[in-house]
Amino acid sequence: MLFPGSDFDLRGILAPDDVDDQSPIRTEYLRIVPHVLDLARDFGVELSAESQLNVSLLMRSMEVIDRYFDDIQDASQATVFLKNVLLVLASVPGVRTIQSTNLPQEVLNSLVVLREVLLRQGTLPDFLKTVQEVCLLSRKMRTMKDTRQYINAALHEGELAADLLLLSIDLDEPSKKFSDYLRFAVGTGTLVDHLFDFEDDYHNHQTVLPPNITNRSFMMATLVKRAIYLFSLHPNKNRALGYLSMSGRYSESSV
């Protein structure tokens, strides 16, 4: 993930009383929320308390989905899992048929709360459309053999993730500079993640692109160019240096 560490604590959010088996949220997801808030302030955008909570709920849901999805090795099973995620998000509130998806209870709990947030925001249709784009892109990336195509896809994957984040935020005065910067920054951070995970993804058959020196060099060259661009556009240069020095996967969690 893109954003470095902080003391903001999301543990306990979306931990239903009737579920004893809630897994702890991974550190990289805990770190995102406060840095989104800081980035927004840097661009003169103050997020409401409701928007801050919505971002927290979104991060919880994304963490849960990513964790379960990453454990699925079989491509067909991964497709079924993602289809079920979309089915729950698109289902009518209160309808019990979502139990037939056979999703883990932790995933169901997170998705149901997220759906309520998006319904209140009026952004559920756009959110579903963007999630479908992410799912389609992720599947295509598994078979991409061209390095530049793979890099562009990874960057776009991050931009779509930023779009999901922006859909959970209710901005009284939308800032295009903030939105554009966030999309570019998350796209860059996503490529960092792919670079760090390159070896594992290759061995787990999540990419057919070999993690050799040539492919890594292409990724690094792209990241250097984007890092310079991010720094040049950030209104707070000192904070920008902090983001760039610790972006991607951080510290003890090997994020």
ZAMARGU-4260 file (C-alpha; in steps of 0.2 Angstrom, whole numbers, plus 5000, padded with zeros to 4 digits):
<rodrens>
0) 5000/5000/5000 | 5005/5018/4997 | 5004/5026/5014 | 5016/5025/5029 | 5012/5021/5047
5) 5002/5030/5060 | 4993/5028/5076 | 4976/5027/5069 | 4967/5012/5075 | 4953/5003/5065
10) 4953/4987/5076 | 4936/4984/5082 | 4927/4992/5068 | 4915/4980/5060 | 4918/4967/5073
15) 4900/4961/5076 | 4896/4954/5094 | 4890/4938/5087 | 4906/4934/5078 | 4921/4927/5088
20) 4932/4924/5074 | 4937/4941/5068 | 4954/4942/5061 | 4965/4957/5065 | 4967/4970/5051
25) 4983/4970/5043 | 4995/4984/5047 | 4996/4992/5030 | 4977/4994/5030 | 4977/5002/5047
30) 4989/5015/5040 | 4979/5021/5025 | 4965/5031/5033 | 4975/5044/5043 | 4986/5047/5028
35) 4971/5049/5016 | 4965/5062/5029 | 4982/5071/5029 | 4983/5071/5010 | 4966/5078/5009
40) 4971/5092/5021 | 4987/5096/5011 | 4975/5100/4996 | 4964/5110/5007 | 4950/5097/5008
45) 4943/5093/5025 | 4934/5076/5026 | 4918/5075/5037 | 4917/5063/5052 | 4905/5052/5042
50) 4918/5052/5027 | 4932/5047/5039 | 4921/5032/5045 | 4916/5027/5028 | 4934/5026/5023
55) 4938/5016/5038 | 4924/5004/5034 | 4930/5003/5016 | 4947/4998/5021 | 4941/4985/5033
60) 4931/4977/5019 | 4945/4978/5006 | 4957/4970/5019 | 4945/4956/5022 | 4942/4953/5004
65) 4960/4954/4999 | 4965/4942/5013 | 4953/4928/5008 | 4956/4931/4989 | 4975/4930/4991
70) 4973/4913/4999 | 4964/4906/4983 | 4976/4898/4971 | 4963/4891/4959 | 4958/4904/4945
75) 4940/4897/4944 | 4938/4897/4963 | 4944/4915/4963 | 4931/4920/4949 | 4917/4912/4960
80) 4923/4921/4975 | 4923/4938/4966 | 4906/4935/4959 | 4899/4931/4976 | 4906/4947/4983
85) 4897/4957/4969 | 4881/4947/4972 | 4881/4952/4991 | 4885/4970/4987 | 4871/4970/4974
90) 4858/4961/4984 | 4843/4969/4992 | 4845/4973/5010 | 4837/4961/5022 | 4837/4947/5009
95) 4844/4931/5017 | 4848/4923/5000 | 4866/4930/5002 | 4870/4916/5014 | 4869/4904/4998
100) 4885/4912/4992 | 4895/4902/5004 | 4906/4916/5008 | 4915/4916/5025 | 4905/4925/5039
105) 4919/4938/5041 | 4917/4943/5022 | 4898/4943/5023 | 4899/4955/5038 | 4910/4967/5030
110) 4901/4967/5014 | 4884/4970/5021 | 4890/4985/5031 | 4899/4992/5016 | 4884/4990/5006
115) 4874/5001/5018 | 4887/5014/5017 | 4886/5015/4998 | 4867/5015/4998 | 4867/5030/5010
120) 4880/5039/4999 | 4870/5034/4983 | 4886/5027/4975 | 4883/5009/4975 | 4880/5007/4956
125) 4896/5016/4952 | 4905/5006/4965 | 4899/4990/4958 | 4904/4995/4941 | 4922/4999/4947
130) 4923/4983/4957 | 4919/4974/4941 | 4932/4983/4931 | 4945/4979/4945 | 4940/4960/4944
135) 4941/4959/4925 | 4958/4968/4925 | 4965/4957/4939 | 4960/4941/4929 | 4968/4949/4913
140) 4984/4953/4922 | 4987/4934/4927 | 4990/4930/4908 | 4999/4946/4902 | 5016/4943/4894
145) 5021/4960/4889 | 5030/4970/4903 | 5024/4987/4898 | 5006/4981/4897 | 5007/4973/4914
150) 5014/4989/4921 | 5001/5000/4914 | 4988/4987/4920 | 4995/4988/4938 | 4994/5007/4938
155) 4976/5007/4932 | 4972/4994/4945 | 4978/5006/4958 | 4968/5021/4950 | 4952/5010/4951
160) 4956/5007/4969 | 4957/5025/4972 | 4941/5028/4963 | 4933/5016/4976 | 4940/5026/4990
165) 4933/5042/4982 | 4916/5035/4980 | 4915/5032/4999 | 4920/5051/5003 | 4906/5064/5003
170) 4916/5080/4998 | 4906/5096/5001 | 4919/5105/4989 | 4926/5091/4978 | 4945/5094/4974
175) 4950/5088/4957 | 4968/5091/4962 | 4966/5080/4977 | 4957/5067/4967 | 4969/5067/4953
180) 4984/5066/4965 | 4976/5052/4975 | 4973/5041/4959 | 4991/5044/4953 | 4998/5040/4970
185) 4988/5025/4973 | 4992/5019/4956 | 5011/5021/4960 | 5009/5012/4976 | 5000/4997/4968
190) 5015/4995/4956 | 5026/4995/4971 | 5016/4981/4978 | 5017/4971/4962 | 5036/4974/4962
195) 5038/4968/4980 | 5026/4953/4977 | 5033/4949/4960 | 5042/4933/4965 | 5028/4926/4975
200) 5015/4930/4962 | 5025/4921/4949 | 5027/4906/4959 | 5008/4906/4964 | 5003/4907/4946
205) 4996/4925/4948 | 5007/4931/4934 | 5016/4923/4919 | 5028/4937/4918 | 5045/4931/4925
210) 5052/4942/4939 | 5069/4944/4930 | 5081/4959/4930 | 5074/4966/4914 | 5056/4966/4920
215) 5061/4973/4937 | 5071/4986/4929 | 5056/4992/4919 | 5045/4993/4934 | 5059/5003/4944
220) 5061/5015/4930 | 5043/5019/4930 | 5042/5021/4948 | 5057/5033/4949 | 5048/5044/4936
225) 5031/5044/4945 | 5040/5047/4962 | 5048/5063/4955 | 5031/5068/4947 | 5022/5065/4964
230) 5035/5075/4973 | 5033/5090/4961 | 5014/5091/4963 | 5013/5089/4982 | 5009/5105/4991
235) 5018/5100/5006 | 5036/5094/5001 | 5041/5088/5018 | 5027/5076/5019 | 5029/5071/5001
240) 5047/5065/5005 | 5039/5055/5020 | 5027/5047/5008 | 5040/5043/4995 | 5053/5036/5007
245) 5041/5024/5015 | 5028/5021/5001 | 5024/5003/4996 | 5026/4989/5008 | 5032/4995/5025
250) 5041/4990/5041 | 5039/4975/5051 | 5024/4969/5043 | 5033/4966/5026 | 5019/4975/5018
</rodrens>
